[in-house]
Each structure stands twice: as structure tokens, then as C-alpha cells.
Amino acid sequence: MSDLVPLAQAHCIPRRGSEHRLPEARVRELLPELPGWELAEEGKALVRTFTFKDYYRTMSFVNALAHMANREDHHPDLSVHYDRCVVRYSTHDVGGLSENDFICAARASALAD
């Protein structure tokens, strides 16, 4: 990922192996680009709760997010409720956070805007 391309416009590439895990310094550098997202699990995951007016809007977001995740081949863990959806990104194949997590988190935020 180039620093010149906004996260929400970048695309995921397959990442396997611990060499693709982002160092803490890079995570701290990228996190301000994701308002509303927080580090979880000792810095190994990104989490954000998206809130909506009703179930229909929640499910519309979940369906759009599922479509994006399928296109990018990078899938979040979701906790879906009537008026909110908790989205969690982490790259299991690298044992923590990869650039793909930040890309998809930015894309998820763009869907909710």
C-alpha cells in the first residue's frame, strides 16, 4: 500500500506469514486515519461499533460490508444487533494486524458515511 493512496481507495493483497504483521509504530501511524476505530486484544485487532436507526439500516450496512469483504477477500468478525454492528478486523494468517485490516476498516467506515 502506498502512503499516497487513501486507505479507503486501496485494495487488499494476500498476506500470509508474520513478516506481514504491522509493527506497533506503523499501527500507531495508521490509526489516526480511522476515526472511531480502536485497538483491541493487545493491539492485535481493530474494532468499531457502527450504530443505526433501525434493524433495516443495520442489515443494509452488514450486507454492503459482506459484499465489500468478498471483493477484497478479507473478512471481518461481526456482531449484529438491532441498531448496531460491531466490526472486528485482524489478520489470522499474520498473527495480528496487516495493511488489509486498515484498508477494510477504512472501506467499512466509508460505507457507513
Contacts in CASP RR format, 6 or more apart in sequence:
PFRMAT RR
TARGET T0000
AUTHOR 0000-0000-0000
METHOD contacts of the structure
MODEL  1
MSDLVPLAQAHCIPRRGSEHRLPEARVRELLPELPGWELAEEGKALVRTF
TFKDYYRTMSFVNALAHMANREDHHPDLSVHYDRCVVRYSTHDVGGLSEN
DFICAARASALAD
1 7 0 8 1.000
1 10 0 8 1.000
1 99 0 8 1.000
1 102 0 8 1.000
1 103 0 8 1.000
2 10 0 8 1.000
6 106 0 8 1.000
7 30 0 8 1.000
7 33 0 8 1.000
7 34 0 8 1.000
7 102 0 8 1.000
7 103 0 8 1.000
7 105 0 8 1.000
7 106 0 8 1.000
7 107 0 8 1.000
8 103 0 8 1.000
8 106 0 8 1.000
8 107 0 8 1.000
8 109 0 8 1.000
8 110 0 8 1.000
10 99 0 8 1.000
10 103 0 8 1.000
10 106 0 8 1.000
11 72 0 8 1.000
11 103 0 8 1.000
12 72 0 8 1.000
12 73 0 8 1.000
12 74 0 8 1.000
12 99 0 8 1.000
12 100 0 8 1.000
12 103 0 8 1.000
12 104 0 8 1.000
13 100 0 8 1.000
14 73 0 8 1.000
15 91 0 8 1.000
15 93 0 8 1.000
15 94 0 8 1.000
15 98 0 8 1.000
15 99 0 8 1.000
15 100 0 8 1.000
16 93 0 8 1.000
16 94 0 8 1.000
17 93 0 8 1.000
17 94 0 8 1.000
17 95 0 8 1.000
18 94 0 8 1.000
18 95 0 8 1.000
19 94 0 8 1.000
20 91 0 8 1.000
20 93 0 8 1.000
20 94 0 8 1.000
20 98 0 8 1.000
20 99 0 8 1.000
21 91 0 8 1.000
21 94 0 8 1.000
21 95 0 8 1.000
21 96 0 8 1.000
21 97 0 8 1.000
21 98 0 8 1.000
22 30 0 8 1.000
22 96 0 8 1.000
22 97 0 8 1.000
22 98 0 8 1.000
22 99 0 8 1.000
22 102 0 8 1.000
24 43 0 8 1.000
27 39 0 8 1.000
27 43 0 8 1.000
27 97 0 8 1.000
30 102 0 8 1.000
31 37 0 8 1.000
31 39 0 8 1.000
33 102 0 8 1.000
33 106 0 8 1.000
34 46 0 8 1.000
34 48 0 8 1.000
34 102 0 8 1.000
34 105 0 8 1.000
34 106 0 8 1.000
34 109 0 8 1.000
35 109 0 8 1.000
36 48 0 8 1.000
36 109 0 8 1.000
37 46 0 8 1.000
37 47 0 8 1.000
37 48 0 8 1.000
37 105 0 8 1.000
37 109 0 8 1.000
38 46 0 8 1.000
38 47 0 8 1.000
38 48 0 8 1.000
39 45 0 8 1.000
39 46 0 8 1.000
39 47 0 8 1.000
40 46 0 8 1.000
40 47 0 8 1.000
40 88 0 8 1.000
41 90 0 8 1.000
43 96 0 8 1.000
43 97 0 8 1.000
44 90 0 8 1.000
44 95 0 8 1.000
44 96 0 8 1.000
44 97 0 8 1.000
45 88 0 8 1.000
45 89 0 8 1.000
45 90 0 8 1.000
45 96 0 8 1.000
45 97 0 8 1.000
45 101 0 8 1.000
46 88 0 8 1.000
46 89 0 8 1.000
46 90 0 8 1.000
46 97 0 8 1.000
46 101 0 8 1.000
46 102 0 8 1.000
46 105 0 8 1.000
47 86 0 8 1.000
47 87 0 8 1.000
47 88 0 8 1.000
47 89 0 8 1.000
48 86 0 8 1.000
48 87 0 8 1.000
48 105 0 8 1.000
48 108 0 8 1.000
48 109 0 8 1.000
49 84 0 8 1.000
49 85 0 8 1.000
49 86 0 8 1.000
49 87 0 8 1.000
50 61 0 8 1.000
50 84 0 8 1.000
50 85 0 8 1.000
50 86 0 8 1.000
50 87 0 8 1.000
50 108 0 8 1.000
50 112 0 8 1.000
51 83 0 8 1.000
51 84 0 8 1.000
52 58 0 8 1.000
52 61 0 8 1.000
52 83 0 8 1.000
52 84 0 8 1.000
52 85 0 8 1.000
53 83 0 8 1.000
54 82 0 8 1.000
54 83 0 8 1.000
55 82 0 8 1.000
55 83 0 8 1.000
58 80 0 8 1.000
58 81 0 8 1.000
58 82 0 8 1.000
58 83 0 8 1.000
58 84 0 8 1.000
58 85 0 8 1.000
59 80 0 8 1.000
61 85 0 8 1.000
61 111 0 8 1.000
61 112 0 8 1.000
62 78 0 8 1.000
62 80 0 8 1.000
62 85 0 8 1.000
64 111 0 8 1.000
65 76 0 8 1.000
65 78 0 8 1.000
65 85 0 8 1.000
65 87 0 8 1.000
65 108 0 8 1.000
65 111 0 8 1.000
68 104 0 8 1.000
68 107 0 8 1.000
68 108 0 8 1.000
68 111 0 8 1.000
69 75 0 8 1.000
69 76 0 8 1.000
69 104 0 8 1.000
72 100 0 8 1.000
72 103 0 8 1.000
72 104 0 8 1.000
72 107 0 8 1.000
74 89 0 8 1.000
74 91 0 8 1.000
74 100 0 8 1.000
74 101 0 8 1.000
74 103 0 8 1.000
74 104 0 8 1.000
76 87 0 8 1.000
76 88 0 8 1.000
76 89 0 8 1.000
76 104 0 8 1.000
76 108 0 8 1.000
77 87 0 8 1.000
77 88 0 8 1.000
77 89 0 8 1.000
77 90 0 8 1.000
78 85 0 8 1.000
78 86 0 8 1.000
78 87 0 8 1.000
78 88 0 8 1.000
79 85 0 8 1.000
79 86 0 8 1.000
79 88 0 8 1.000
87 105 0 8 1.000
87 108 0 8 1.000
89 97 0 8 1.000
89 101 0 8 1.000
89 104 0 8 1.000
89 105 0 8 1.000
90 96 0 8 1.000
90 97 0 8 1.000
90 101 0 8 1.000
91 97 0 8 1.000
91 98 0 8 1.000
91 100 0 8 1.000
91 101 0 8 1.000
END
